[in-house]
Amino acid sequence: MPMASMNETPSKATKLDIAPPAHPPKILVLDDEREIQSLVAAMLKIRGFGCDIAGSVADARALMGRTRYDIVLIDVNLPDGSGLALTEGADENAPLVVVMTGSNDIQTAIKAIRNGAIDFITKPFAVGHFLQRIDKAVEEWRTRRSLQYYARTLERLVQLKSDELSRTSRQIDEVCDMTVAALGAALNLKDHETADHCQRVSKNCVTMGRMLSLSEFELKNLEWGAYLHDVGKIGIPERILLKEGALEPEERRVVEKHPIMGHTMIRNIEFLRYATDVVLSHHERFDGTGYPHGLQEHRIPLNARIFSVMDTLDAMTSDRPYRAALPIAAVAAELQERAGSQFDPEITEVFIKAPASVWHVQGRVAIHA
């Protein structure tokens, strides 16, 4: 069973500076009258703001193409069109627009606000009124910048927390994998042929599970259950477990208790609660003649039915003292012959149709023989 590295440590809580950047807004003034340009620039200077000046819509577009402005003061009637054209198609990142209009053109100002402008200032300008409207526009800009900055900060914080949770989740998975490996190692102390067999059959079960469209959660529990399928043999006396030759009937009855013993061992381990089906039912047969409960057909858990096919694959493609490893073609023939009696016919069909190269076997010669 592959084990991930445990060297990663969760990152410490990250402190984020949530204060929005402090700098004056960049302001563009669009008006074709030089007197108005000079007057507006002077009034903005009172508040400590500089500005760029444009005398036409074209000039304004050129400047906006090079500089990102925060606030734009626009006149409506210009030589090459209406300054309101700058408000068309504006998005949430567009500059705030304040319309400068004559006192007799209030309907134009209302239309501009409907199109996205935040305010209007009437001409001729009174200094106090102008500064009041500018202060309002700057305050709205700062509020919007703060909200945007907080939103970006929150997104970053959520991402950091998500990354930390992902690392924690991976570490939990690593601990679970290590626990499963430790249980397998305990069995391997009694039966030295178990470890490699468990790894291969576990990997093959996951491969078959993917072919059957199992979820990642189901695949992980299938992987663990397959790896631990014989964990109950820890409770079988070594004189029986390692006996050479045929077992006596009473000895066989003892061995056949290992699925229940294994289930008892792991059923109260919280993270293995959904992996117990293979441990308990891996010796059930499709026709109901298996043990320990004589389950039949689809009453046998799916993961146990998958395991039955993959266990036979590993047994037949592994070297034995009495024969060499058999080719996968022989495995397919055996499964097909016993489909419906020992094996689930649907899983058998999926196995037969799969490329032989996808399976992990003891000797690669078994694939090509």
MIMI-159132 format. One record per residue (C-alpha): residue in one letter; x, y, z. Coordinates in steps of 0.25 Angstrom, whole numbers, padded with zeros to 4 digits, always signed. Layout:
REM residues N
AXYZ;...
***
This chain:
REM residues 369
M+0000+0000+0000;P+0006+0013-0004;M+0009+0023+0007;A+0010+0038+0006;S+0020+0046+0012;M+0018+0051+0027;N+0028+0062+0026;E+0018+0073+0022;T+0014+0081+0034;P+0001+0090+0034;S+0004+0105+0032;K+0003+0114+0043;A-0009+0123+0043;T-0006+0134+0034;K-0008+0149+0038;L-0014+0157+0027;D-0013+0172+0027;I-0027+0176+0023;A-0025+0191+0023;P-0028+0196+0009;P-0016+0203+0002;A-0015+0218+0005;H-0013+0227-0007;P-0021+0238-0014;P-0030+0235-0025;K-0026+0237-0039;I-0035+0247-0046;L-0038+0250-0060;V-0045+0263-0064;L-0052+0263-0078;D-0057+0277-0082;D-0054+0285-0095;E-0054+0299-0088;R-0040+0303-0083;E-0046+0312-0073;I-0054+0300-0067;Q-0042+0291-0068;S-0033+0301-0060;L-0044+0304-0050;V-0047+0289-0047;A-0032+0286-0046;A-0030+0298-0036;M-0042+0293-0027;L-0037+0279-0027;K-0023+0284-0023;I-0030+0290-0011;R-0033+0276-0006;G-0019+0271-0010;F-0023+0264-0022;G-0016+0265-0036;C-0023+0262-0049;D-0021+0259-0064;I-0029+0268-0074;A-0036+0263-0087;G-0043+0272-0096;S-0050+0262-0104;V-0056+0248-0103;A-0045+0243-0112;D-0034+0249-0103;A-0041+0243-0091;R-0041+0229-0097;A-0026+0230-0100;L-0023+0234-0086;M-0032+0223-0080;G-0025+0213-0089;R-0011+0217-0082;T-0016+0220-0068;R-0026+0214-0059;Y-0034+0225-0053;D-0042+0224-0040;I-0051+0236-0043;V-0055+0243-0056;L-0062+0257-0056;I-0069+0258-0070;D-0076+0269-0078;V-0087+0264-0086;N-0086+0273-0099;L-0073+0271-0105;P-0068+0274-0120;D-0067+0259-0123;G-0079+0254-0116;S-0085+0252-0102;G-0076+0249-0090;L-0087+0240-0085;A-0081+0230-0096;L-0070+0227-0086;T-0081+0221-0076;E-0086+0211-0087;G-0082+0196-0084;A-0076+0200-0070;D-0073+0189-0061;E-0070+0188-0046;N-0056+0192-0048;A-0059+0204-0056;P-0056+0218-0051;L-0066+0225-0043;V-0073+0236-0052;V-0078+0250-0048;V-0085+0258-0058;M-0083+0273-0060;T-0095+0279-0066;G-0102+0292-0068;S-0113+0296-0058;N-0123+0295-0069;D-0120+0281-0073;I-0124+0273-0061;Q-0131+0262-0069;T-0117+0259-0075;A-0111+0258-0061;I-0123+0248-0057;K-0120+0240-0070;A-0105+0239-0067;I-0108+0234-0053;R-0117+0224-0058;N-0106+0219-0067;G-0096+0218-0056;A-0091+0232-0052;I-0091+0233-0037;D-0094+0248-0036;F-0095+0261-0044;I-0089+0275-0042;T-0096+0287-0048;K-0089+0299-0055;P-0086+0309-0052;F-0078+0304-0040;A-0079+0309-0026;V-0066+0305-0019;G-0073+0300-0007;H-0083+0291-0014;F-0072+0286-0024;L-0063+0282-0012;Q-0075+0275-0005;R-0078+0267-0017;I-0064+0263-0019;D-0063+0259-0004;K-0075+0250-0006;A-0069+0244-0019;V-0055+0241-0012;E-0062+0235+0000;E-0070+0226-0009;W-0057+0222-0016;R-0051+0219-0003;T-0062+0211+0001;R-0062+0203-0012;R-0047+0201-0011;S-0049+0196+0003;L-0060+0186-0001;Q-0052+0181-0012;Y-0039+0180-0004;Y-0047+0173+0007;A-0053+0163-0003;R-0039+0160-0009;T-0034+0158+0005;L-0045+0149+0009;E-0043+0141-0004;R-0029+0139+0000;L-0032+0135+0014;V-0042+0125+0009;Q-0032+0119+0000;L-0021+0119+0011;K-0031+0112+0020;S-0035+0102+0009;D-0020+0099+0006;E-0018+0096+0021;L-0031+0087+0022;S-0026+0080+0010;R-0012+0078+0016;T-0019+0073+0029;S-0028+0064+0021;R-0016+0058+0014;Q-0009+0056+0027;I-0021+0049+0033;D-0021+0040+0020;E-0007+0037+0022;V-0009+0033+0037;C-0021+0024+0032;D-0012+0018+0022;M-0001+0016+0032;T-0011+0009+0042;V-0016+0000+0031;A-0001-0003+0027;A+0002-0006+0042;L-0010-0016+0043;G-0005-0023+0030;A+0009-0023+0036;A+0004-0030+0048;L-0002-0041+0039;N+0011-0042+0031;L+0019-0046+0043;K+0011-0059+0043;D+0009-0061+0028;H+0021-0055+0020;E+0014-0057+0007;T+0003-0047+0011;A+0009-0033+0009;D+0011-0034-0006;H-0001-0041-0009;C-0009-0031-0001;Q-0003-0019-0009;R-0006-0025-0022;V-0020-0029-0020;S-0023-0016-0013;K-0018-0008-0026;N-0025-0017-0035;C-0038-0015-0027;V-0037+0000-0029;T-0034-0002-0044;M-0047-0010-0045;G-0054+0000-0036;R-0051+0011-0045;M-0056+0003-0057;L-0069+0001-0050;S-0070+0016-0047;L-0068+0016-0032;S-0066+0029-0025;E-0053+0033-0018;F-0059+0030-0005;E-0063+0016-0009;L-0050+0013-0016;K-0042+0017-0003;N-0051+0008+0005;L-0049-0003-0005;E-0034-0001-0005;W-0034-0002+0010;G-0043-0014+0011;A-0036-0022+0001;Y-0022-0019+0007;L-0028-0024+0021;H-0037-0036+0015;D-0029-0046+0023;V-0026-0038+0035;G-0034-0048+0044;K-0024-0059+0041;I-0016-0052+0052;G-0025-0059+0062;I-0022-0073+0055;P-0012-0082+0062;E+0001-0083+0054;R+0001-0098+0055;I-0012-0097+0046;L-0008-0085+0038;L+0005-0089+0034;K+0002-0104+0033;E+0008-0111+0020;G-0002-0120+0013;A-0017-0122+0015;L-0025-0117+0027;E-0033-0126+0035;P-0048-0122+0035;E-0047-0116+0049;E-0035-0108+0045;R-0042-0103+0033;R-0054-0099+0042;V-0044-0091+0050;V-0038-0084+0038;E-0052-0081+0033;K-0055-0072+0045;H-0044-0062+0040;P-0054-0053+0033;I-0063-0051+0045;M-0050-0050+0054;G-0045-0039+0044;H-0058-0032+0044;T-0058-0032+0059;M-0044-0026+0060;I-0047-0014+0051;R-0062-0011+0052;N-0060-0001+0063;I-0049+0006+0056;E-0056+0019+0052;F-0049+0021+0038;L-0050+0007+0034;R-0065+0005+0037;Y-0069+0005+0022;A-0057-0004+0019;T-0062-0016+0027;D-0070-0022+0015;V-0058-0028+0008;V-0052-0033+0021;L-0065-0040+0025;S-0070-0045+0012;H-0058-0048+0003;H-0061-0063+0003;E-0075-0062+0000;R-0079-0068-0014;F-0089-0063-0024;D-0097-0076-0023;G-0098-0075-0008;T-0089-0087-0005;G-0078-0078+0002;Y-0076-0074+0016;P-0078-0069+0027;H-0092-0065+0024;G-0095-0072+0011;L-0099-0059+0004;Q-0104-0060-0010;E-0103-0051-0023;H-0105-0036-0020;R-0107-0039-0005;I-0092-0040-0005;P-0086-0026-0004;L-0081-0020-0017;N-0067-0018-0012;A-0066-0033-0007;R-0071-0037-0021;I-0060-0029-0027;F-0050-0035-0018;S-0053-0049-0021;V-0050-0047-0036;M-0037-0039-0033;D-0032-0049-0022;T-0034-0061-0032;L-0026-0052-0042;D-0014-0051-0032;A-0015-0065-0028;M-0014-0071-0042;T-0003-0061-0047;S+0006-0064-0035;D+0016-0075-0034;R+0013-0086-0025;P+0021-0098-0020;Y+0013-0107-0029;R+0012-0099-0042;A+0017-0087-0049;A+0009-0074-0050;L-0002-0075-0061;P-0005-0065-0072;I-0016-0056-0071;A-0023-0063-0082;A-0024-0075-0073;V-0030-0066-0062;A-0041-0061-0072;A-0045-0075-0076;E-0046-0079-0061;L-0054-0067-0058;Q-0063-0069-0070;E-0065-0083-0066;R-0069-0080-0052;A-0077-0067-0055;G-0091-0069-0048;S-0086-0079-0038;Q-0074-0073-0031;F-0072-0060-0038;D-0082-0048-0041;P-0084-0050-0056;E-0084-0034-0059;I-0071-0032-0052;T-0065-0044-0059;E-0069-0038-0072;V-0063-0025-0069;F-0050-0032-0065;I-0050-0040-0078;K-0052-0028-0087;A-0041-0020-0080;P-0027-0019-0085;A-0018-0029-0078;S-0007-0019-0076;V-0015-0011-0066;W-0014-0022-0055;H-0003-0023-0045;V+0002-0037-0045;Q+0014-0044-0038;G+0021-0047-0051;R+0019-0039-0064;V+0021-0051-0072;A+0007-0055-0067;I+0001-0044-0076;H+0008-0048-0089;A+0008-0063-0088;
***
